[in-house]
Amino acid sequence: MVERGRRTATIRAALIVVVAFAAFVPPDTGGALAASPSGDGEGAPKTAPTAPDGYDPRAAFAPLDFTATTTPSRSAGGAPGSSYWQNRADYVIAAQLDPSTKTLSGNVEITYTNRSPDTLDVLWLQLDQNIYRRDSRAGAVSERVRTGFTDGYLLESIEIGTGHGFVPAKYLVSDTRLQVRLPDPLKPGGGRVKLRIRYHYTVPAKFGGRTAWADSPNGEIYDIAQWYPRMAVYDDVRGWDPLPYLGNEFYLEFGAFDYPHAGRRCGTAGRRANQDLALPHAGHAGRRLCSVARVRLGRRAHQPAGRQNRARPIRLSGRRRR
């Protein structure tokens, strides 16, 4: 009796093991456990089993192919190639600050050179002051609750240079971006066009951050930045780079900047390369005046005729950044 009970328990245990093994074997594994078609008895699997939901670990962890290819302008690793190019934007800016209204008014003439192999039918510019508008995208995504606003850039006129002088341009403003439509396509390989913009904006108060004005015991202090419409970058990776300005850093073209300015005290970021031609800060009626700044990036600075008593050029070194 005891022996019969032991045999029954052994048979039950064996059945449990068989049932458990069958539960873990997928129903379509017959091919994987069978011999190979050649009959060599090796039992090589044809396909790997997959989970019921279609998950394939080989596809999930398969190596990715490097899709970038080498071009004449750039290697697959991103280094400039033998035909690398950069477009250029040169600026002549005349600006004036009115402390009574906290308004900066300016005229900018931009000479844009298309060194790319592409024909351009539009120009893109950045209007960074529009970040302070109530409807700006930066305000919608900012983590800070904004309490101060301005109207951003107020564009009085935009003109394009043609063979018959300057003519009004067709344009579109979208947040911090400006698209100017060219009357004639800009040719590749050195095509050049001039753009004139007359504008003004209200300088933000302390809420402006990097550009603002504030009171001090010695009078009002103005930190002026992003004070002119600037060209967006057209490069060999993405073409135009007209991303909206959200308060992050930005991407600039090389170029020259000529701008006269006079104020109580001012400074310009950069390295003065021709100190022998620069006037020292002059005291006048208890005020300190700064000389007119002539900024040259990538070419030799020159001294304007007839301005010996007002200005001296300076040359700043700089480079494109993102």
Backbone bond lengths (Angstrom), bond angles and torsions (degrees), N, CA, C in turn:
res aa  C-N    CA-C-N  psi(-1)  N-CA   C-N-CA  omega(-1)  CA-C   N-CA-C  phi
1 M - - - 1.460 - - 1.516 111.23 -
2 V 1.321 113.20 -46.33 1.481 117.79 178.00 1.512 110.84 -64.05
3 E 1.345 116.07 -39.66 1.467 119.84 -179.87 1.507 110.47 -64.71
4 R 1.355 117.96 -40.85 1.465 121.08 179.16 1.532 110.16 -63.27
5 G 1.329 117.67 -38.76 1.471 120.68 178.57 1.520 112.17 -64.77
6 R 1.347 116.12 -36.32 1.458 119.22 178.48 1.517 111.36 -66.85
7 R 1.385 116.01 -41.58 1.464 118.43 178.70 1.529 111.12 -64.31
8 T 1.321 115.97 -39.36 1.477 119.09 178.74 1.530 111.20 -63.01
9 A 1.322 118.05 -43.41 1.473 121.77 178.70 1.520 111.15 -63.26
10 T 1.349 116.69 -39.28 1.473 120.32 179.13 1.511 111.24 -64.60
11 I 1.368 115.80 -42.58 1.473 119.72 179.58 1.534 110.18 -63.64
12 R 1.344 116.70 -42.81 1.462 119.84 178.67 1.529 111.71 -61.23
13 A 1.327 117.21 -42.35 1.471 120.51 179.44 1.522 111.33 -63.44
14 A 1.357 115.39 -39.56 1.464 118.48 178.81 1.513 111.09 -65.45
15 L 1.353 117.39 -40.45 1.469 120.20 177.79 1.529 111.77 -63.07
16 I 1.333 116.97 -39.27 1.473 120.69 178.41 1.518 110.73 -61.58
17 V 1.365 116.71 -41.85 1.468 120.15 178.96 1.509 110.92 -63.69
18 V 1.354 118.35 -42.53 1.459 121.74 -179.62 1.519 111.01 -63.93
19 V 1.336 115.69 -44.71 1.482 119.54 179.69 1.530 110.38 -63.24
20 A 1.317 117.51 -42.57 1.470 120.71 179.66 1.516 111.06 -62.89
21 F 1.335 118.16 -41.93 1.462 121.27 179.23 1.530 110.60 -64.47
22 A 1.339 116.45 -40.49 1.466 119.75 179.97 1.515 111.24 -64.78
23 A 1.315 116.90 -31.69 1.470 120.07 -179.14 1.514 111.68 -67.91
24 F 1.320 117.96 -29.59 1.469 121.15 -177.13 1.516 112.84 -91.67
25 V 1.310 120.34 -6.58 1.457 123.06 -179.90 1.515 108.95 -96.39
26 P 1.359 120.61 119.73 1.468 122.15 178.48 1.518 110.05 -60.01
27 P 1.352 115.70 150.64 1.466 118.39 -177.01 1.507 114.23 -66.68
28 D 1.363 120.12 -19.24 1.463 121.59 -175.45 1.512 112.63 -103.16
29 T 1.337 117.51 21.76 1.462 120.10 -176.88 1.508 113.01 -90.32
30 G 1.305 115.94 10.24 1.464 116.48 -179.94 1.503 111.91 -60.52
31 G 1.346 115.96 -40.23 1.461 119.05 -179.69 1.508 111.48 -67.18
32 A 1.369 116.93 -34.00 1.451 120.06 -177.98 1.519 111.55 -70.95
33 L 1.387 116.99 -29.77 1.455 119.58 -177.38 1.509 112.53 -95.61
34 A 1.335 115.81 -11.52 1.456 119.25 -178.89 1.508 110.96 -81.20
35 A 1.310 114.48 170.12 1.462 119.54 178.48 1.505 109.73 -71.85
36 S 1.317 116.68 158.21 1.459 121.57 179.67 1.517 109.55 -67.20
37 P 1.354 117.93 158.12 1.461 120.39 -179.15 1.515 113.17 -57.97
38 S 1.312 118.10 -25.11 1.457 120.05 -178.30 1.519 112.49 -75.30
39 G 1.353 114.00 -10.18 1.459 117.48 178.67 1.503 113.53 76.53
40 D 1.331 119.31 20.47 1.448 120.61 -178.27 1.521 112.66 -82.72
41 G 1.360 115.50 -4.70 1.449 118.16 175.49 1.505 114.48 75.04
42 E 1.340 118.24 9.65 1.455 120.13 -177.83 1.525 111.63 -74.90
43 G 1.336 117.01 -24.67 1.453 119.48 -179.76 1.516 113.09 70.87
44 A 1.346 119.17 31.62 1.465 122.07 -179.13 1.521 110.01 -68.81
45 P 1.336 119.26 131.33 1.466 121.55 -178.38 1.510 111.14 -71.49
46 K 1.327 115.00 143.70 1.462 119.86 175.50 1.520 111.01 -81.74
47 T 1.331 116.72 -48.53 1.467 121.71 -178.89 1.514 108.92 -134.96
48 A 1.334 115.35 152.10 1.456 120.11 177.20 1.514 109.27 -81.21
49 P 1.314 117.68 141.49 1.469 119.63 178.96 1.514 111.08 -64.68
50 T 1.306 116.66 147.41 1.463 122.39 177.23 1.507 109.68 -120.21
51 A 1.316 115.34 154.90 1.454 120.64 179.72 1.518 109.62 -72.78
52 P 1.354 116.83 157.84 1.469 119.22 -178.61 1.529 113.95 -56.43
53 D 1.352 118.21 -28.62 1.466 120.00 -177.92 1.525 113.03 -82.92
54 G 1.293 118.65 4.73 1.454 121.67 178.25 1.506 114.81 86.95
55 Y 1.314 119.23 5.46 1.458 122.23 -179.33 1.521 110.30 -68.40
56 D 1.326 115.89 127.72 1.455 121.69 179.83 1.525 107.92 -121.52
57 P 1.328 119.14 105.74 1.467 120.01 -177.07 1.517 113.03 -62.41
58 R 1.329 117.94 -28.02 1.464 119.60 179.53 1.525 110.83 -67.64
59 A 1.341 115.90 -36.16 1.463 118.62 178.20 1.524 111.19 -73.83
60 A 1.332 116.72 -36.17 1.460 120.33 -177.91 1.521 112.10 -67.85
61 F 1.325 116.79 -34.73 1.461 120.60 -176.11 1.526 112.71 -112.46
62 A 1.303 116.68 21.53 1.462 120.05 178.38 1.529 110.06 -70.96
63 P 1.312 118.83 147.17 1.471 120.63 177.84 1.526 111.47 -64.45
64 L 1.345 115.90 142.82 1.457 121.34 -179.93 1.522 109.99 -92.61
65 D 1.305 116.68 138.47 1.455 121.28 176.55 1.527 109.64 -78.20
66 F 1.325 116.94 140.45 1.466 122.35 176.60 1.526 107.81 -78.59
67 T 1.340 115.74 110.36 1.460 119.49 -171.61 1.528 113.42 -83.90
68 A 1.350 117.82 -19.95 1.466 119.08 -178.56 1.521 110.21 -66.20
69 T 1.308 115.45 141.28 1.459 120.60 178.98 1.512 110.21 -121.30
70 T 1.291 115.23 158.62 1.455 120.75 177.87 1.525 109.96 -75.82
71 T 1.330 116.24 134.56 1.459 122.40 176.68 1.526 108.15 -123.57
72 P 1.330 118.29 166.40 1.464 119.27 177.95 1.527 113.39 -60.82
73 S 1.352 117.75 -26.13 1.461 119.89 -177.27 1.518 113.64 -93.68
74 R 1.341 117.71 -18.30 1.461 119.27 -175.64 1.522 110.22 -156.22
75 S 1.340 116.07 140.26 1.450 120.26 177.64 1.522 109.64 -78.53
76 A 1.338 116.36 169.45 1.457 120.50 178.75 1.517 111.35 -63.53
77 G 1.326 117.33 -25.27 1.460 121.07 177.73 1.508 113.98 -84.34
78 G 1.342 117.83 -5.33 1.455 121.03 177.38 1.515 115.20 102.38
79 A 1.328 118.74 -5.93 1.460 120.59 -178.82 1.532 110.37 -75.23
80 P 1.349 118.17 147.83 1.467 120.55 177.71 1.522 111.51 -59.45
81 G 1.329 115.54 138.42 1.448 121.29 179.10 1.513 112.61 -96.27
82 S 1.323 115.75 -170.19 1.470 120.24 -176.04 1.523 112.34 -67.45
83 S 1.344 117.38 -24.59 1.470 120.84 -179.26 1.520 111.77 -111.42
84 Y 1.325 116.62 28.38 1.464 120.26 -179.05 1.529 110.29 -64.51
85 W 1.327 116.45 144.99 1.455 121.67 -178.97 1.527 109.88 -143.17
86 Q 1.320 114.63 158.22 1.459 122.41 172.00 1.519 108.04 -139.87
87 N 1.312 116.73 136.78 1.460 119.94 173.09 1.519 109.94 -75.32
88 R 1.333 116.42 169.08 1.458 120.95 -173.64 1.523 110.06 -136.40
89 A 1.330 115.56 143.82 1.462 121.52 177.28 1.524 108.12 -132.81
90 D 1.334 117.58 118.62 1.464 123.73 177.82 1.528 108.80 -108.92
91 Y 1.332 115.90 136.78 1.455 121.81 -172.99 1.537 110.95 -120.18
92 V 1.314 115.66 138.05 1.460 122.61 165.91 1.520 105.49 -123.45
93 I 1.341 116.20 114.56 1.459 121.08 -171.35 1.523 109.62 -122.75
94 A 1.311 116.50 132.23 1.461 122.93 171.44 1.515 107.15 -120.74
95 A 1.323 116.64 113.50 1.457 121.31 -175.66 1.518 110.49 -127.52
96 Q 1.322 115.53 154.66 1.459 121.67 -178.57 1.517 108.74 -142.68
97 L 1.320 116.16 132.96 1.458 122.20 -179.94 1.520 109.62 -106.29
98 D 1.326 116.95 127.71 1.461 122.95 178.17 1.528 107.93 -107.18
99 P 1.338 118.62 101.69 1.472 120.30 -177.44 1.525 113.24 -63.30
100 S 1.329 118.04 -26.48 1.459 119.36 -177.84 1.519 112.02 -67.39
101 T 1.305 117.31 -31.47 1.464 121.24 179.70 1.518 112.71 -112.80
102 K 1.328 117.29 -0.55 1.474 122.78 -177.70 1.524 110.41 57.35
103 T 1.329 116.80 37.81 1.458 121.81 -175.40 1.514 110.30 -113.92
104 L 1.317 116.59 133.56 1.455 122.11 171.99 1.527 107.62 -107.96
105 S 1.332 115.59 123.38 1.464 122.26 178.56 1.517 108.53 -113.91
106 G 1.322 116.26 143.04 1.459 118.00 -177.38 1.506 113.43 -154.12
107 N 1.326 113.61 160.05 1.455 123.19 170.04 1.521 107.10 -126.05
108 V 1.312 117.27 129.16 1.451 121.04 179.35 1.519 108.64 -125.93
109 E 1.326 115.09 134.27 1.458 121.29 172.10 1.522 107.32 -114.55
110 I 1.315 115.81 120.44 1.463 122.01 -176.80 1.527 108.59 -110.15
111 T 1.312 116.01 126.55 1.465 121.54 172.01 1.518 107.26 -103.29
112 Y 1.322 115.63 111.96 1.462 120.96 -175.61 1.518 109.74 -106.58
113 T 1.329 115.88 126.77 1.462 122.36 -178.86 1.520 109.47 -111.13
114 N 1.321 115.84 123.43 1.465 122.66 -179.28 1.527 109.08 -94.97
115 R 1.311 116.89 97.16 1.457 121.75 177.57 1.523 112.59 -91.61
116 S 1.307 117.00 -0.40 1.456 120.45 -178.56 1.525 110.41 -75.24
117 P 1.334 118.29 167.59 1.470 121.22 175.53 1.524 112.81 -84.26
118 D 1.332 117.40 8.38 1.462 121.64 -175.15 1.527 111.47 -107.33
119 T 1.301 116.38 147.87 1.460 122.69 172.70 1.523 108.50 -86.50
120 L 1.325 117.52 130.18 1.458 122.36 -176.31 1.520 110.06 -108.24
121 D 1.329 116.30 131.92 1.461 120.18 178.11 1.525 112.57 -107.03
122 V 1.339 117.28 -8.46 1.456 121.67 176.49 1.527 108.98 -139.71
123 L 1.313 115.49 162.11 1.460 122.85 171.06 1.520 107.95 -120.30
124 W 1.339 115.93 142.22 1.452 121.04 175.94 1.521 109.17 -113.50
125 L 1.334 116.06 135.69 1.453 122.17 177.31 1.519 109.34 -128.44
126 Q 1.337 114.78 160.87 1.457 121.57 176.56 1.522 109.93 -105.91
127 L 1.334 115.73 134.18 1.466 123.34 176.33 1.527 107.66 -115.13
128 D 1.331 115.64 78.73 1.460 120.26 -170.51 1.523 113.24 -62.78
129 Q 1.338 118.25 -30.16 1.466 119.79 -179.33 1.528 112.54 -64.38
130 N 1.314 117.77 -18.38 1.465 120.04 178.84 1.522 113.10 -69.13
131 I 1.328 116.57 -6.49 1.458 119.65 176.60 1.519 110.64 -65.93
132 Y 1.335 117.81 -20.53 1.462 121.54 -178.15 1.530 112.89 -91.61
133 R 1.302 118.30 2.24 1.457 121.18 176.23 1.537 110.33 -71.41
134 R 1.303 115.74 154.69 1.460 119.95 179.42 1.531 112.32 -64.12
135 D 1.327 116.43 -31.73 1.462 120.22 -176.37 1.519 113.21 -98.54
136 S 1.324 118.80 18.62 1.464 120.50 -177.50 1.525 110.73 -72.60
137 R 1.320 115.33 150.26 1.462 120.19 177.85 1.522 111.19 -66.22
138 A 1.326 116.24 -33.41 1.465 119.25 179.66 1.521 110.84 -60.70
139 G 1.330 117.18 -37.91 1.452 120.13 178.67 1.511 112.24 -66.22
140 A 1.329 116.51 -31.63 1.463 120.16 -179.11 1.519 112.39 -73.43
141 V 1.337 117.37 -29.47 1.470 119.82 -176.20 1.525 112.62 -103.95
142 S 1.335 117.70 -3.93 1.457 120.28 -177.23 1.519 110.96 -71.74
143 E 1.321 116.20 145.21 1.456 121.34 176.73 1.522 111.55 -80.73
144 R 1.317 117.36 -17.58 1.458 121.28 179.15 1.525 110.27 -90.27
145 V 1.306 115.90 144.59 1.458 120.90 174.72 1.523 107.89 -81.10
146 R 1.308 116.74 118.87 1.458 121.37 -176.65 1.515 109.88 -85.83
147 T 1.321 114.90 134.78 1.464 120.91 179.63 1.514 112.59 -118.86
148 G 1.321 117.98 -12.39 1.464 121.56 179.87 1.507 111.28 -120.14
149 F 1.338 116.39 143.40 1.459 121.38 -177.33 1.521 109.89 -143.68
150 T 1.337 114.97 159.43 1.461 122.22 169.05 1.523 107.41 -132.65
151 D 1.321 115.63 179.41 1.463 120.05 176.75 1.517 112.18 -89.13
152 G 1.346 117.67 3.32 1.454 120.17 -178.61 1.515 111.36 68.93
153 Y 1.334 116.09 -157.27 1.464 121.02 178.32 1.525 110.41 -70.68
154 L 1.316 115.99 130.95 1.460 121.99 170.15 1.520 106.56 -107.64
155 L 1.331 115.99 108.82 1.464 122.46 -175.09 1.523 109.18 -86.55
156 E 1.318 115.59 115.44 1.461 120.49 -178.87 1.522 111.88 -84.09
157 S 1.300 117.23 -36.20 1.467 120.63 177.28 1.518 109.46 -161.85
158 I 1.338 115.66 149.18 1.463 123.00 174.26 1.522 106.78 -134.76
159 E 1.323 116.36 124.71 1.458 121.22 -177.14 1.518 110.34 -129.81
160 I 1.332 114.41 148.31 1.468 122.30 178.71 1.524 108.40 -114.29
161 G 1.349 115.16 135.80 1.448 119.82 177.18 1.525 111.28 -78.03
162 T 1.322 115.83 132.56 1.465 122.09 176.46 1.519 108.38 -127.88
163 G 1.320 116.05 -178.13 1.461 119.84 177.03 1.505 113.13 -66.95
164 H 1.345 116.91 -13.02 1.463 121.66 -179.24 1.516 111.24 -114.77
165 G 1.319 117.48 27.20 1.454 121.18 -178.96 1.523 111.53 98.74
166 F 1.327 114.85 -165.92 1.457 120.64 -178.01 1.523 109.99 -92.74
167 V 1.331 114.90 138.27 1.463 121.23 -179.76 1.521 108.30 -128.36
168 P 1.345 117.97 152.12 1.475 120.20 177.41 1.524 110.95 -58.94
169 A 1.321 115.11 140.25 1.472 121.05 -177.37 1.518 110.29 -102.91
170 K 1.307 115.51 149.76 1.457 121.68 171.22 1.525 107.65 -86.88
171 Y 1.318 116.05 133.77 1.462 118.31 -176.04 1.525 110.71 -149.12
172 L 1.326 114.19 166.76 1.458 122.47 -179.66 1.522 108.22 -139.93
173 V 1.341 116.31 130.47 1.464 121.64 177.23 1.519 108.54 -105.78
174 S 1.326 116.31 128.39 1.461 122.49 176.83 1.519 108.12 -134.33
175 D 1.334 116.33 104.70 1.461 122.31 -178.98 1.536 109.43 57.70
176 T 1.326 118.20 -118.29 1.463 121.05 -179.13 1.519 112.37 -96.24
177 R 1.332 116.85 19.74 1.466 119.86 -175.65 1.523 110.56 -122.98
178 L 1.313 114.49 147.29 1.462 121.91 179.05 1.523 108.36 -129.37
179 Q 1.323 116.08 125.36 1.463 121.30 174.94 1.529 108.53 -109.13
180 V 1.316 115.53 124.12 1.459 121.97 177.72 1.518 108.10 -110.49
181 R 1.315 116.33 125.53 1.465 121.31 -178.58 1.528 109.70 -91.99
182 L 1.309 115.62 126.43 1.458 121.25 -175.54 1.521 110.66 -81.86
183 P 1.335 118.59 136.38 1.466 120.35 176.49 1.527 112.06 -66.73
184 D 1.325 116.50 -30.87 1.465 122.21 176.45 1.521 108.57 -130.12
185 P 1.327 118.74 137.25 1.466 120.72 179.86 1.529 111.39 -57.72
186 L 1.331 114.76 142.44 1.458 121.00 178.83 1.522 108.83 -86.52
187 K 1.322 115.44 119.53 1.460 120.87 -173.97 1.531 111.56 -68.85
188 P 1.339 117.05 151.23 1.467 120.68 178.23 1.527 111.36 -77.54
189 G 1.322 115.12 172.01 1.459 120.91 173.45 1.503 115.23 67.56
190 G 1.326 119.05 31.69 1.463 121.14 176.57 1.512 115.23 119.65
191 G 1.327 118.65 5.50 1.456 120.62 176.11 1.520 110.95 -58.94
192 R 1.329 116.43 143.66 1.467 120.81 -173.30 1.511 110.50 -133.39
193 V 1.336 115.67 141.76 1.455 121.40 178.50 1.526 108.37 -142.58
194 K 1.341 116.09 148.92 1.462 121.76 177.95 1.528 109.17 -109.47
195 L 1.309 114.77 141.76 1.458 122.57 -178.56 1.524 108.32 -131.67
196 R 1.327 116.95 128.83 1.460 122.18 177.91 1.520 109.79 -115.83
197 I 1.335 115.35 131.85 1.460 120.89 179.54 1.525 108.76 -132.43
198 R 1.320 115.90 129.51 1.458 121.54 173.02 1.520 107.01 -109.68
199 Y 1.327 117.07 132.32 1.457 120.48 -169.74 1.527 110.66 -152.90
200 H 1.314 116.07 168.10 1.455 122.04 167.51 1.531 108.74 -156.92
201 Y 1.322 115.77 161.31 1.460 121.08 177.84 1.517 108.99 -157.65
202 T 1.316 115.72 161.20 1.461 122.61 177.10 1.517 109.24 -90.20
203 V 1.327 116.68 127.50 1.464 120.37 178.66 1.525 108.80 -69.15
204 P 1.316 119.29 127.57 1.471 120.79 -179.22 1.525 111.71 -63.85
205 A 1.318 116.00 154.59 1.462 121.12 172.05 1.533 108.33 -77.51
206 K 1.310 117.46 -154.87 1.462 120.01 -174.29 1.521 112.99 -58.76
207 F 1.330 117.55 -25.18 1.456 118.98 -179.13 1.524 112.06 -66.57
208 G 1.357 117.51 -11.21 1.454 120.34 -178.02 1.513 114.65 -69.16
209 G 1.342 117.58 -21.04 1.460 118.96 179.49 1.510 111.87 76.33
210 R 1.318 117.44 -109.56 1.471 121.50 -174.34 1.520 112.20 -71.10
211 T 1.321 118.98 -19.79 1.460 121.85 175.85 1.516 107.66 -132.55
212 A 1.334 116.88 117.95 1.458 120.44 -173.53 1.528 109.30 -167.96
213 W 1.332 115.74 174.04 1.464 121.11 172.11 1.518 108.39 -129.69
214 A 1.333 115.71 154.18 1.465 121.07 -179.91 1.522 108.82 -155.47
215 D 1.329 115.42 155.84 1.470 121.25 176.05 1.515 109.98 -80.48
216 S 1.352 114.82 151.89 1.449 121.56 174.99 1.524 107.77 -145.79
217 P 1.336 118.89 166.13 1.466 120.36 178.19 1.521 113.31 -57.82
218 N 1.328 117.51 -22.72 1.457 121.35 -179.27 1.528 112.93 -103.20
219 G 1.317 116.88 12.71 1.451 119.65 179.86 1.520 111.72 115.85
220 E 1.308 115.56 -175.62 1.461 120.81 -178.12 1.529 110.61 -75.55
221 I 1.310 114.93 142.92 1.464 122.32 177.27 1.525 107.89 -117.82
222 Y 1.324 115.79 132.88 1.469 121.67 -179.20 1.521 109.42 -118.19
223 D 1.309 116.13 123.78 1.466 122.11 170.10 1.520 106.43 -103.97
224 I 1.320 116.02 108.33 1.461 120.92 -173.85 1.526 109.50 -104.96
225 A 1.307 115.21 123.55 1.469 121.49 177.45 1.524 108.45 -145.19
226 Q 1.315 115.54 156.92 1.469 121.24 177.38 1.531 110.06 51.63
227 W 1.328 115.42 50.88 1.463 121.84 -168.27 1.531 113.44 -104.77
228 Y 1.307 117.82 12.91 1.466 120.67 177.11 1.521 108.93 -148.85
229 P 1.315 119.08 147.99 1.470 120.54 173.60 1.521 109.62 -62.91
230 R 1.291 116.79 132.83 1.470 120.63 -175.31 1.522 110.39 -124.85
231 M 1.313 115.10 152.99 1.457 120.89 -178.92 1.525 110.98 -70.85
232 A 1.326 115.46 138.62 1.463 120.01 167.65 1.527 108.55 -75.94
233 V 1.318 116.15 165.27 1.463 121.30 -176.83 1.529 109.88 -91.31
234 Y 1.322 115.05 137.81 1.461 122.52 168.94 1.523 106.34 -115.14
235 D 1.336 117.46 114.85 1.459 119.58 -176.24 1.527 110.72 -126.94
236 D 1.330 115.39 -179.61 1.464 121.32 -174.27 1.525 112.54 -86.34
237 V 1.323 118.21 1.73 1.464 121.32 -179.67 1.525 110.99 -95.79
238 R 1.345 116.21 -53.34 1.461 120.00 -176.57 1.517 113.66 -122.34
239 G 1.322 118.25 0.72 1.458 118.93 -172.44 1.512 108.84 77.73
240 W 1.336 117.91 -133.28 1.461 120.98 177.97 1.527 110.17 -66.67
241 D 1.321 115.73 144.69 1.458 122.16 178.88 1.536 108.39 -119.89
242 P 1.332 117.86 69.64 1.463 120.55 -175.21 1.530 113.04 -93.91
243 L 1.323 117.01 48.30 1.455 119.38 179.00 1.526 110.28 -68.97
244 P 1.319 118.58 143.63 1.468 120.17 178.49 1.523 110.65 -66.36
245 Y 1.314 115.46 147.59 1.460 120.62 179.39 1.526 108.35 -83.79
246 L 1.335 116.36 118.16 1.459 122.42 -177.08 1.521 112.13 -113.91
247 G 1.338 116.88 15.02 1.449 120.54 -178.15 1.513 112.88 98.11
248 N 1.341 116.65 -0.18 1.452 121.47 178.08 1.527 109.89 -85.38
249 E 1.315 116.78 -176.83 1.461 119.69 176.88 1.520 109.99 -74.54
250 F 1.319 116.76 175.65 1.452 119.45 -169.91 1.522 110.72 -139.42
251 Y 1.308 114.79 174.29 1.464 124.80 -169.76 1.528 106.88 -122.09
252 L 1.332 117.66 124.70 1.456 121.11 -172.82 1.522 111.81 -126.85
253 E 1.321 114.96 152.91 1.459 121.38 172.17 1.527 110.09 -86.07
254 F 1.332 116.33 155.60 1.449 120.68 169.11 1.527 109.41 -67.86
255 G 1.325 116.67 154.71 1.449 119.61 176.31 1.515 111.62 171.00
256 A 1.324 115.48 179.13 1.456 123.36 178.58 1.520 108.84 -106.40
257 F 1.352 115.68 145.97 1.453 121.61 179.99 1.532 108.76 -127.93
258 D 1.308 116.14 116.31 1.460 121.80 175.03 1.523 107.67 -111.72
259 Y 1.329 116.02 119.38 1.464 117.37 178.81 1.534 110.34 -151.32
260 P 1.324 117.18 120.89 1.458 120.38 173.22 1.522 110.01 -83.25
261 H 1.341 115.85 141.13 1.456 119.49 178.38 1.518 108.44 -153.76
262 A 1.307 116.76 141.02 1.465 122.18 174.56 1.514 108.23 -133.96
263 G 1.321 116.79 134.31 1.454 120.93 179.77 1.511 109.00 -159.61
264 R 1.311 116.60 179.09 1.456 119.44 -177.82 1.523 111.55 -64.94
265 R 1.297 115.70 -41.58 1.464 119.41 179.02 1.516 107.47 -158.34
266 C 1.292 117.70 131.68 1.462 119.05 -178.55 1.514 109.90 -148.33
267 G 1.286 115.35 164.26 1.456 121.23 177.21 1.510 109.75 -147.58
268 T 1.325 116.47 154.23 1.459 121.81 179.04 1.512 108.80 -127.65
269 A 1.316 116.67 135.04 1.460 120.63 -179.54 1.511 109.84 -74.95
270 G 1.322 117.22 134.48 1.454 120.53 177.94 1.513 111.51 143.97
271 R 1.299 116.18 -176.62 1.457 122.64 -179.43 1.515 109.28 -113.38
272 R 1.342 116.29 120.62 1.463 120.39 179.49 1.524 109.04 -74.53
273 A 1.315 115.88 120.32 1.463 120.70 -175.64 1.523 112.63 -101.72
274 N 1.337 117.87 -9.44 1.468 120.45 -179.74 1.513 109.76 -133.96
275 Q 1.321 115.74 62.06 1.457 122.32 -176.92 1.520 112.35 -59.83
276 D 1.322 117.65 -27.88 1.469 120.14 -177.44 1.527 111.93 -67.61
277 L 1.326 118.40 -19.38 1.455 121.23 179.25 1.522 113.13 -98.70
278 A 1.331 117.34 1.84 1.453 120.52 -174.25 1.517 111.32 -95.87
279 L 1.325 116.74 139.68 1.451 122.18 174.00 1.514 110.10 -82.96
280 P 1.330 118.34 142.61 1.461 118.92 173.80 1.517 109.88 -71.31
281 H 1.330 116.77 164.06 1.452 121.01 175.76 1.521 108.54 -63.38
282 A 1.306 117.33 130.28 1.461 121.78 -174.42 1.516 110.43 -105.71
283 G 1.332 117.51 133.74 1.453 121.48 175.84 1.528 109.69 -86.35
284 H 1.309 116.59 135.89 1.460 120.51 -179.53 1.522 108.73 -149.28
285 A 1.316 116.80 116.54 1.462 122.88 177.13 1.532 111.25 53.94
286 G 1.319 115.35 43.69 1.456 119.27 177.92 1.517 114.50 77.02
287 R 1.329 118.00 5.42 1.457 121.48 -179.56 1.525 109.44 -115.55
288 R 1.328 115.20 152.80 1.460 120.27 175.11 1.511 107.99 -107.08
289 L 1.313 115.39 125.83 1.457 120.84 -179.09 1.513 109.57 -106.96
290 C 1.288 115.93 140.87 1.462 118.85 175.79 1.517 108.80 -98.78
291 S 1.309 115.97 149.49 1.454 119.99 -178.79 1.516 110.53 -73.17
292 V 1.312 115.33 161.63 1.450 120.12 175.23 1.519 108.73 -65.75
293 A 1.298 115.77 135.46 1.464 120.14 -176.65 1.516 109.94 -97.90
294 R 1.303 115.88 128.12 1.459 120.77 171.21 1.504 107.13 -117.48
295 V 1.317 116.05 114.42 1.451 121.63 -172.42 1.514 108.86 -107.81
296 R 1.307 116.52 129.61 1.452 120.95 178.19 1.509 109.41 -127.69
297 L 1.324 116.34 122.34 1.459 120.84 174.07 1.509 108.32 -111.46
298 G 1.301 116.98 113.21 1.448 120.37 174.13 1.514 114.68 90.72
299 R 1.325 119.06 3.62 1.469 120.22 173.93 1.530 108.64 -149.10
300 R 1.292 115.99 166.69 1.448 119.97 -176.34 1.517 111.03 -74.73
301 A 1.335 115.62 135.05 1.454 119.11 178.73 1.522 109.78 -74.26
302 H 1.325 116.10 152.58 1.444 119.85 177.14 1.518 109.32 -132.98
303 Q 1.294 116.61 158.14 1.449 122.33 -177.93 1.523 109.24 -96.50
304 P 1.329 118.06 126.56 1.458 119.56 -179.91 1.517 111.55 -68.81
305 A 1.323 116.24 141.37 1.460 120.62 179.93 1.519 110.15 -68.85
306 G 1.323 115.97 142.98 1.447 120.96 175.46 1.510 115.09 78.34
307 R 1.326 118.27 12.07 1.460 120.14 -178.68 1.525 111.27 -122.85
308 Q 1.301 116.97 27.43 1.460 119.31 -175.46 1.523 111.82 -61.13
309 N 1.333 117.86 -30.12 1.449 120.27 -177.66 1.522 112.86 -94.95
310 R 1.332 117.97 2.96 1.454 120.10 -177.39 1.523 113.04 -121.27
311 A 1.293 117.24 -36.76 1.462 117.55 -168.26 1.511 111.51 -143.63
312 R 1.289 114.30 154.18 1.452 121.91 168.13 1.519 107.19 -137.17
313 P 1.335 116.33 143.00 1.463 117.51 -177.61 1.509 111.77 -76.81
314 I 1.301 115.23 151.65 1.460 120.98 169.28 1.523 107.66 -128.06
315 R 1.281 116.28 155.67 1.463 121.72 178.54 1.518 107.94 -120.63
316 L 1.307 116.09 128.20 1.450 120.89 178.46 1.516 109.37 -112.21
317 S 1.319 115.27 139.28 1.455 119.38 174.16 1.518 108.47 -95.69
318 G 1.316 116.57 139.52 1.460 120.49 -179.14 1.495 109.51 -159.85
319 R 1.313 115.46 172.09 1.455 119.57 178.98 1.517 109.44 -148.94
320 R 1.312 113.21 159.71 1.456 119.89 179.43 1.531 109.09 -62.79
321 R 1.325 115.74 139.00 1.456 119.24 176.84 1.515 109.16 -140.81
322 R 1.304 114.97 163.89 1.460 120.48 179.82 1.508 110.36 -117.74
